């Protein structure tokens, strides 16, 4: 029997550190799509190209840590 290897997926901890007031509607939608609702709200996401692109679009408003 072949053993199934589980690939450990890297996680990112994303925290909103700047208000979304004054951001463009597209940037505001990106922050909301990441699951962030208020300043100092933190969420965890799997490290994927999609999430990395969303983070890159609003890096100035986020703090990102590897978990």
Biopython code that builds the backbone (N, CA, C, O; Angstrom):
import numpy as np
from Bio.PDB.StructureBuilder import StructureBuilder

atoms = [
    (1, "UNK", "N", (0.826, -1.189, 0.000)),
    (1, "UNK", "CA", (0.000, 0.000, 0.000)),
    (1, "UNK", "C", (0.864, 1.244, 0.000)),
    (1, "UNK", "O", (1.841, 1.359, 0.740)),
    (2, "UNK", "N", (0.485, 2.129, -0.820)),
    (2, "UNK", "CA", (1.207, 3.396, -0.861)),
    (2, "UNK", "C", (0.698, 4.299, 0.252)),
    (2, "UNK", "O", (-0.507, 4.410, 0.478)),
    (3, "UNK", "N", (1.616, 4.929, 0.932)),
    (3, "UNK", "CA", (1.203, 5.838, 1.998)),
    (3, "UNK", "C", (0.959, 7.218, 1.411)),
    (3, "UNK", "O", (1.718, 7.697, 0.569)),
    (4, "UNK", "N", (-0.079, 7.825, 1.855)),
    (4, "UNK", "CA", (-0.402, 9.176, 1.379)),
    (4, "UNK", "C", (0.424, 10.174, 2.181)),
    (4, "UNK", "O", (0.380, 10.198, 3.411)),
    (5, "UNK", "N", (1.151, 10.966, 1.481)),
    (5, "UNK", "CA", (1.931, 12.013, 2.142)),
    (5, "UNK", "C", (1.111, 13.284, 2.167)),
    (5, "UNK", "O", (0.532, 13.698, 1.163)),
    (6, "UNK", "N", (1.077, 13.875, 3.310)),
    (6, "UNK", "CA", (0.365, 15.145, 3.431)),
    (6, "UNK", "C", (1.363, 16.273, 3.247)),
    (6, "UNK", "O", (2.383, 16.363, 3.931)),
    (7, "UNK", "N", (1.033, 17.106, 2.317)),
    (7, "UNK", "CA", (1.886, 18.257, 2.067)),
    (7, "UNK", "C", (1.456, 19.367, 3.011)),
    (7, "UNK", "O", (0.289, 19.757, 3.025)),
    (8, "UNK", "N", (2.365, 19.861, 3.774)),
    (8, "UNK", "CA", (2.044, 20.923, 4.723)),
    (8, "UNK", "C", (1.941, 22.238, 3.965)),
    (8, "UNK", "O", (2.885, 22.672, 3.304)),
    (9, "UNK", "N", (0.788, 22.851, 4.074)),
    (9, "UNK", "CA", (0.535, 24.112, 3.393)),
    (9, "UNK", "C", (0.941, 25.247, 4.321)),
    (9, "UNK", "O", (0.533, 25.284, 5.482)),
    (10, "UNK", "N", (1.739, 26.165, 3.810)),
    (10, "UNK", "CA", (2.158, 27.309, 4.608)),
    (10, "UNK", "C", (0.955, 28.206, 4.871)),
    (10, "UNK", "O", (0.066, 28.331, 4.029)),
    (11, "UNK", "N", (0.936, 28.818, 6.025)),
    (11, "UNK", "CA", (-0.155, 29.713, 6.403)),
    (11, "UNK", "C", (0.384, 31.131, 6.540)),
    (11, "UNK", "O", (1.544, 31.344, 6.894)),
    (12, "UNK", "N", (-0.478, 32.084, 6.252)),
    (12, "UNK", "CA", (-0.156, 33.491, 6.434)),
    (12, "UNK", "C", (-1.152, 34.103, 7.405)),
    (12, "UNK", "O", (-2.355, 33.864, 7.307)),
    (13, "UNK", "N", (-0.648, 34.887, 8.336)),
    (13, "UNK", "CA", (-1.503, 35.618, 9.254)),
    (13, "UNK", "C", (-1.549, 37.058, 8.753)),
    (13, "UNK", "O", (-0.522, 37.736, 8.709)),
    (14, "UNK", "N", (-2.738, 37.522, 8.377)),
    (14, "UNK", "CA", (-2.909, 38.836, 7.767)),
    (14, "UNK", "C", (-3.709, 39.711, 8.734)),
    (14, "UNK", "O", (-4.779, 39.320, 9.201)),
    (15, "UNK", "N", (-3.169, 40.915, 9.030)),
    (15, "UNK", "CA", (-3.808, 41.847, 9.957)),
    (15, "UNK", "C", (-4.003, 43.186, 9.273)),
    (15, "UNK", "O", (-3.092, 43.692, 8.619)),
    (16, "UNK", "N", (-5.184, 43.759, 9.420)),
    (16, "UNK", "CA", (-5.462, 45.089, 8.883)),
    (16, "UNK", "C", (-4.931, 46.126, 9.860)),
    (16, "UNK", "O", (-5.331, 46.134, 11.024)),
    (17, "UNK", "N", (-4.037, 47.002, 9.409)),
    (17, "UNK", "CA", (-3.426, 47.989, 10.298)),
    (17, "UNK", "C", (-3.778, 49.416, 9.918)),
    (17, "UNK", "O", (-3.431, 50.349, 10.642)),
    (18, "UNK", "N", (-4.463, 49.604, 8.790)),
    (18, "UNK", "CA", (-4.831, 50.934, 8.334)),
    (18, "UNK", "C", (-6.305, 50.910, 7.957)),
    (18, "UNK", "O", (-6.805, 49.907, 7.447)),
    (19, "UNK", "N", (-6.986, 51.998, 8.205)),
    (19, "UNK", "CA", (-8.406, 52.084, 7.889)),
    (19, "UNK", "C", (-8.649, 51.962, 6.391)),
    (19, "UNK", "O", (-7.819, 52.369, 5.578)),
    (20, "UNK", "N", (-9.790, 51.398, 6.041)),
    (20, "UNK", "CA", (-10.134, 51.281, 4.621)),
    (20, "UNK", "C", (-10.820, 52.545, 4.112)),
    (20, "UNK", "O", (-11.111, 52.656, 2.921)),
    (21, "UNK", "N", (-11.077, 53.492, 5.002)),
    (21, "UNK", "CA", (-11.657, 54.767, 4.576)),
    (21, "UNK", "C", (-10.635, 55.463, 3.674)),
    (21, "UNK", "O", (-9.467, 55.597, 4.040)),
    (22, "UNK", "N", (-11.065, 55.892, 2.527)),
    (22, "UNK", "CA", (-10.185, 56.580, 1.589)),
    (22, "UNK", "C", (-9.568, 55.676, 0.542)),
    (22, "UNK", "O", (-8.939, 56.160, -0.399)),
    (23, "UNK", "N", (-9.736, 54.372, 0.688)),
    (23, "UNK", "CA", (-9.231, 53.455, -0.328)),
    (23, "UNK", "C", (-10.178, 53.453, -1.516)),
    (23, "UNK", "O", (-11.349, 53.811, -1.392)),
    (24, "UNK", "N", (-9.667, 53.051, -2.655)),
    (24, "UNK", "CA", (-10.528, 52.925, -3.824)),
    (24, "UNK", "C", (-11.512, 51.778, -3.573)),
    (24, "UNK", "O", (-11.239, 50.893, -2.763)),
    (25, "UNK", "N", (-12.647, 51.792, -4.261)),
    (25, "UNK", "CA", (-13.611, 50.703, -4.068)),
    (25, "UNK", "C", (-13.011, 49.325, -4.361)),
    (25, "UNK", "O", (-13.368, 48.343, -3.711)),
    (26, "UNK", "N", (-12.118, 49.252, -5.320)),
    (26, "UNK", "CA", (-11.486, 47.972, -5.656)),
    (26, "UNK", "C", (-10.593, 47.495, -4.508)),
    (26, "UNK", "O", (-10.607, 46.313, -4.164)),
    (27, "UNK", "N", (-9.813, 48.410, -3.913)),
    (27, "UNK", "CA", (-8.952, 48.053, -2.791)),
    (27, "UNK", "C", (-9.786, 47.676, -1.571)),
    (27, "UNK", "O", (-9.451, 46.738, -0.849)),
    (28, "UNK", "N", (-10.864, 48.405, -1.348)),
    (28, "UNK", "CA", (-11.744, 48.093, -0.225)),
    (28, "UNK", "C", (-12.350, 46.701, -0.394)),
    (28, "UNK", "O", (-12.454, 45.944, 0.570)),
    (29, "UNK", "N", (-12.746, 46.371, -1.612)),
    (29, "UNK", "CA", (-13.309, 45.052, -1.889)),
    (29, "UNK", "C", (-12.272, 43.957, -1.670)),
    (29, "UNK", "O", (-12.614, 42.866, -1.212)),
    (30, "UNK", "N", (-11.013, 44.231, -1.990)),
    (30, "UNK", "CA", (-9.938, 43.258, -1.784)),
    (30, "UNK", "C", (-9.742, 42.982, -0.295)),
    (30, "UNK", "O", (-9.588, 41.831, 0.115)),
    (31, "UNK", "N", (-9.748, 44.037, 0.505)),
    (31, "UNK", "CA", (-9.601, 43.877, 1.958)),
    (31, "UNK", "C", (-10.759, 43.054, 2.504)),
    (31, "UNK", "O", (-10.554, 42.164, 3.330)),
    (32, "UNK", "N", (-11.967, 43.343, 2.052)),
    (32, "UNK", "CA", (-13.149, 42.592, 2.505)),
    (32, "UNK", "C", (-13.074, 41.134, 2.057)),
    (32, "UNK", "O", (-13.453, 40.230, 2.801)),
    (33, "UNK", "N", (-12.583, 40.909, 0.836)),
    (33, "UNK", "CA", (-12.473, 39.544, 0.312)),
    (33, "UNK", "C", (-11.454, 38.725, 1.106)),
    (33, "UNK", "O", (-11.563, 37.501, 1.179)),
    (34, "UNK", "N", (-10.475, 39.390, 1.694)),
    (34, "UNK", "CA", (-9.520, 38.697, 2.558)),
    (34, "UNK", "C", (-10.148, 38.331, 3.902)),
    (34, "UNK", "O", (-9.564, 37.575, 4.678)),
    (35, "UNK", "N", (-11.333, 38.866, 4.175)),
    (35, "UNK", "CA", (-12.028, 38.538, 5.414)),
    (35, "UNK", "C", (-11.773, 39.519, 6.535)),
    (35, "UNK", "O", (-12.125, 39.256, 7.685)),
    (36, "UNK", "N", (-11.161, 40.655, 6.211)),
    (36, "UNK", "CA", (-10.824, 41.647, 7.226)),
    (36, "UNK", "C", (-11.954, 42.655, 7.353)),
    (36, "UNK", "O", (-12.443, 43.175, 6.350)),
    (37, "UNK", "N", (-12.368, 42.931, 8.583)),
    (37, "UNK", "CA", (-13.529, 43.788, 8.800)),
    (37, "UNK", "C", (-13.202, 45.095, 9.515)),
    (37, "UNK", "O", (-13.880, 46.100, 9.300)),
    (38, "UNK", "N", (-12.203, 45.094, 10.336)),
    (38, "UNK", "CA", (-11.886, 46.301, 11.103)),
    (38, "UNK", "C", (-10.383, 46.339, 11.390)),
    (38, "UNK", "O", (-9.678, 45.350, 11.187)),
    (39, "UNK", "N", (-9.912, 47.468, 11.852)),
    (39, "UNK", "CA", (-8.497, 47.631, 12.168)),
    (39, "UNK", "C", (-8.133, 46.652, 13.291)),
    (39, "UNK", "O", (-8.902, 46.463, 14.234)),
    (40, "UNK", "N", (-6.961, 46.037, 13.179)),
    (40, "UNK", "CA", (-6.413, 45.034, 14.090)),
    (40, "UNK", "C", (-7.158, 43.697, 14.024)),
    (40, "UNK", "O", (-6.986, 42.851, 14.901)),
    (41, "UNK", "N", (-7.975, 43.503, 13.001)),
    (41, "UNK", "CA", (-8.623, 42.209, 12.788)),
    (41, "UNK", "C", (-7.621, 41.314, 12.059)),
    (41, "UNK", "O", (-7.002, 41.743, 11.086)),
    (42, "UNK", "N", (-7.461, 40.083, 12.521)),
    (42, "UNK", "CA", (-6.485, 39.155, 11.957)),
    (42, "UNK", "C", (-7.189, 37.906, 11.443)),
    (42, "UNK", "O", (-8.097, 37.375, 12.083)),
    (43, "UNK", "N", (-6.750, 37.452, 10.277)),
    (43, "UNK", "CA", (-7.257, 36.204, 9.705)),
    (43, "UNK", "C", (-6.071, 35.379, 9.214)),
    (43, "UNK", "O", (-4.997, 35.918, 8.947)),
    (44, "UNK", "N", (-6.277, 34.072, 9.098)),
    (44, "UNK", "CA", (-5.243, 33.185, 8.556)),
    (44, "UNK", "C", (-5.699, 32.642, 7.212)),
    (44, "UNK", "O", (-6.854, 32.251, 7.044)),
    (45, "UNK", "N", (-4.779, 32.625, 6.261)),
    (45, "UNK", "CA", (-5.052, 32.088, 4.936)),
    (45, "UNK", "C", (-3.928, 31.146, 4.537)),
    (45, "UNK", "O", (-2.793, 31.295, 4.988)),
    (46, "UNK", "N", (-4.249, 30.175, 3.690)),
    (46, "UNK", "CA", (-3.213, 29.348, 3.090)),
    (46, "UNK", "C", (-2.397, 30.224, 2.154)),
    (46, "UNK", "O", (-2.936, 31.126, 1.512)),
    (47, "UNK", "N", (-1.109, 29.962, 2.077)),
    (47, "UNK", "CA", (-0.237, 30.725, 1.193)),
    (47, "UNK", "C", (-0.432, 30.224, -0.232)),
    (47, "UNK", "O", (0.046, 29.148, -0.589)),
    (48, "UNK", "N", (-1.132, 31.004, -1.040)),
    (48, "UNK", "CA", (-1.388, 30.634, -2.424)),
    (48, "UNK", "C", (-1.154, 31.867, -3.308)),
    (48, "UNK", "O", (-1.153, 32.994, -2.813)),
    (49, "UNK", "N", (-0.959, 31.656, -4.598)),
    (49, "UNK", "CA", (-0.756, 32.796, -5.494)),
    (49, "UNK", "C", (-1.931, 33.776, -5.473)),
    (49, "UNK", "O", (-1.727, 34.983, -5.604)),
    (50, "UNK", "N", (-3.133, 33.284, -5.313)),
    (50, "UNK", "CA", (-4.307, 34.158, -5.270)),
    (50, "UNK", "C", (-4.249, 35.088, -4.061)),
    (50, "UNK", "O", (-4.444, 36.297, -4.189)),
    (51, "UNK", "N", (-3.983, 34.525, -2.906)),
    (51, "UNK", "CA", (-3.907, 35.317, -1.677)),
    (51, "UNK", "C", (-2.724, 36.274, -1.739)),
    (51, "UNK", "O", (-2.837, 37.420, -1.304)),
    (52, "UNK", "N", (-1.597, 35.826, -2.270)),
    (52, "UNK", "CA", (-0.428, 36.700, -2.391)),
    (52, "UNK", "C", (-0.730, 37.903, -3.271)),
    (52, "UNK", "O", (-0.291, 39.013, -2.971)),
    (53, "UNK", "N", (-1.477, 37.697, -4.357)),
    (53, "UNK", "CA", (-1.847, 38.802, -5.243)),
    (53, "UNK", "C", (-2.765, 39.791, -4.552)),
    (53, "UNK", "O", (-2.633, 41.001, -4.736)),
    (54, "UNK", "N", (-3.694, 39.281, -3.758)),
    (54, "UNK", "CA", (-4.602, 40.164, -3.020)),
    (54, "UNK", "C", (-3.831, 40.985, -1.992)),
    (54, "UNK", "O", (-4.090, 42.175, -1.816)),
    (55, "UNK", "N", (-2.894, 40.347, -1.323)),
    (55, "UNK", "CA", (-2.074, 41.050, -0.330)),
    (55, "UNK", "C", (-1.223, 42.116, -1.007)),
    (55, "UNK", "O", (-1.080, 43.224, -0.489)),
    (56, "UNK", "N", (-0.666, 41.785, -2.152)),
    (56, "UNK", "CA", (0.184, 42.733, -2.879)),
    (56, "UNK", "C", (-0.582, 43.986, -3.303)),
    (56, "UNK", "O", (-0.003, 45.068, -3.396)),
    (57, "UNK", "N", (-1.873, 43.842, -3.559)),
    (57, "UNK", "CA", (-2.688, 44.973, -3.998)),
    (57, "UNK", "C", (-2.907, 46.004, -2.893)),
    (57, "UNK", "O", (-3.160, 47.173, -3.181)),
    (58, "UNK", "N", (-2.813, 45.581, -1.634)),
    (58, "UNK", "CA", (-3.071, 46.499, -0.515)),
    (58, "UNK", "C", (-2.020, 46.347, 0.592)),
    (58, "UNK", "O", (-2.357, 46.401, 1.775)),
    (59, "UNK", "N", (-0.769, 46.159, 0.221)),
    (59, "UNK", "CA", (0.298, 45.929, 1.209)),
    (59, "UNK", "C", (0.427, 47.056, 2.216)),
    (59, "UNK", "O", (0.779, 46.808, 3.370)),
    (60, "UNK", "N", (0.152, 48.282, 1.813)),
    (60, "UNK", "CA", (0.320, 49.434, 2.682)),
    (60, "UNK", "C", (-0.666, 49.431, 3.860)),
    (60, "UNK", "O", (-0.452, 50.139, 4.844)),
    (61, "UNK", "N", (-1.726, 48.653, 3.768)),
    (61, "UNK", "CA", (-2.746, 48.619, 4.813)),
    (61, "UNK", "C", (-2.695, 47.339, 5.642)),
    (61, "UNK", "O", (-3.493, 47.174, 6.565)),
    (62, "UNK", "N", (-1.773, 46.432, 5.331)),
    (62, "UNK", "CA", (-1.739, 45.122, 5.982)),
    (62, "UNK", "C", (-0.406, 44.848, 6.653)),
    (62, "UNK", "O", (0.625, 45.423, 6.304)),
    (63, "UNK", "N", (-0.462, 43.947, 7.631)),
    (63, "UNK", "CA", (0.751, 43.365, 8.224)),
    (63, "UNK", "C", (0.622, 41.869, 7.983)),
    (63, "UNK", "O", (-0.398, 41.269, 8.322)),
    (64, "UNK", "N", (1.649, 41.267, 7.401)),
    (64, "UNK", "CA", (1.594, 39.856, 7.048)),
    (64, "UNK", "C", (2.715, 39.109, 7.770)),
    (64, "UNK", "O", (3.871, 39.533, 7.761)),
    (65, "UNK", "N", (2.348, 37.989, 8.395)),
    (65, "UNK", "CA", (3.328, 37.144, 9.090)),
    (65, "UNK", "C", (3.162, 35.716, 8.626)),
    (65, "UNK", "O", (2.044, 35.269, 8.367)),
    (66, "UNK", "N", (4.255, 35.005, 8.519)),
    (66, "UNK", "CA", (4.199, 33.574, 8.206)),
    (66, "UNK", "C", (3.924, 32.826, 9.498)),
    (66, "UNK", "O", (4.473, 33.156, 10.550)),
    (67, "UNK", "N", (3.070, 31.818, 9.410)),
    (67, "UNK", "CA", (2.725, 31.036, 10.613)),
    (67, "UNK", "C", (3.353, 29.675, 10.507)),
    (67, "UNK", "O", (3.195, 28.850, 11.408)),
]
sb = StructureBuilder()
sb.init_structure("model")
sb.init_model(0)
sb.init_chain("A")
sb.init_seg("    ")
for serial, (resi, resn, name, xyz) in enumerate(atoms, 1):
    if name == "N":
        sb.init_residue(resn, " ", resi, " ")
    sb.init_atom(name, np.array(xyz, "f"), 0.0, 1.0, " ", f" {name:<3s}", serial, name[0])
structure = sb.get_structure()
